[in-house]
Amino acid sequence: MDDYKQRYGNIADYKKVVHQAHLRTGNICCCCCVNKSVEIHHAAYRRSGDRFGDNIFPVCKTCHEYICHSSDNWVVSKDNPVWKNHNTQEFRSKLKKNYQKLRKDAIKKRSQFQQHC
């Protein structure tokens, strides 16, 4: 089984998770909290499933490439890069905090929109 299939499983199911993740933050990047989220960052890979705001975060392309996977924030495992690469605890805490804020903002905006309809 190739690395992609091991990490992400069924592609149709994974696409649903990706879509939901972006909606949960109002399509805003969990790293910079400014740009539109267009990718999903895994702070750690799990065999038992992903959890929004815990190990998967919507991010913009720039943050994903240059911040999430920078040597300051990303720990590389030479022994098992498929499952053991991960973000530092400090960076993961930042992503979690930003996710929670963006999630609250997205819920508030949705509620305000529904009141005007």
C-alpha positions in Angstrom: 0.0 0.0 0.0 1.4 3.4 -0.9 2.0 6.2 1.6 -0.9 8.3 0.4 -3.5 5.5 0.8 -2.0 4.6 4.2 -2.3 8.2 5.4 -5.6 9.3 3.8 -7.6 6.2 3.2 -10.6 6.3 0.8 -10.2 9.5 -1.3 -14.0 10.2 -1.5 -14.2 10.1 2.3 -11.1 12.2 2.7 -12.5 14.9 0.3 -15.6 15.1 2.6 -13.3 15.6 5.6 -11.4 18.3 3.8 -14.5 20.2 2.8 -15.9 20.0 6.4 -12.6 21.3 7.8 -12.6 24.4 5.6 -16.2 25.1 6.5 -15.5 24.9 10.2 -13.1 27.8 10.1 -15.0 29.9 7.6 -12.3 29.0 5.0 -9.7 30.9 6.9 -6.1 29.7 7.4 -5.4 28.4 11.0 -1.8 29.5 10.8 -2.0 33.2 9.7 -5.7 33.7 10.4 -5.9 36.0 7.4 -5.7 34.1 4.1 -8.2 31.8 2.6 -7.6 28.1 3.5 -7.0 26.0 0.4 -5.1 23.0 1.9 -5.3 20.7 4.9 -2.3 20.4 7.2 -1.8 17.3 9.4 0.0 18.3 12.6 0.4 14.5 13.1 -0.8 11.5 11.2 -3.1 8.9 12.9 -4.2 5.5 11.9 -7.4 5.8 13.8 -8.8 8.9 12.1 -8.4 12.6 12.0 -9.9 15.1 14.4 -10.7 18.7 13.4 -8.7 21.2 15.4 -6.5 18.5 16.9 -4.4 17.0 14.1 -5.9 18.5 11.0 -6.1 22.2 10.2 -7.2 24.2 7.2 -4.3 26.4 6.0 -3.3 28.6 3.1 -0.8 27.4 0.6 2.0 29.8 1.7 1.6 28.9 5.4 1.5 25.2 4.6 4.7 25.2 2.6 6.8 27.8 4.5 5.5 27.7 8.1 3.8 24.4 8.9 6.6 22.3 7.4 9.5 24.6 8.4 12.4 23.1 10.3 11.4 25.2 13.3 7.9 23.7 13.4 8.1 20.2 11.8 9.9 17.2 13.4 11.0 14.6 10.8 11.3 11.0 11.7 14.0 9.1 9.7 12.7 5.8 11.1 9.1 6.2 10.1 8.3 9.3 8.1 4.9 8.1 7.0 3.5 8.0 10.6 5.9 9.8 12.9 6.6 13.2 11.3 4.7 15.8 13.3 4.6 19.4 14.4 6.3 20.6 17.6 4.0 20.8 20.6 4.4 24.6 20.7 3.3 25.0 17.0 0.5 22.6 17.4 -0.8 24.5 20.4 -0.8 27.7 18.2 -2.8 25.9 15.5 -5.3 24.6 18.1 -5.8 28.1 19.6 -6.3 29.7 16.2 -8.7 26.9 15.1 -10.9 27.4 18.2 -11.0 31.2 17.6 -11.8 30.8 13.9 -14.4 28.1 14.7 -16.2 30.4 17.1 -16.1 33.2 14.5 -17.5 31.0 11.8 -20.4 29.8 14.0 -21.2 33.4 15.0 -21.2 34.5 11.3 -23.5 31.6 10.4 -25.9 32.5 13.2 -26.0 36.2 12.2 -26.6 35.2 8.6 -29.5 32.9 9.6 -31.1 35.6 11.6 -31.2 37.9 8.6 -32.9 35.3 6.4 
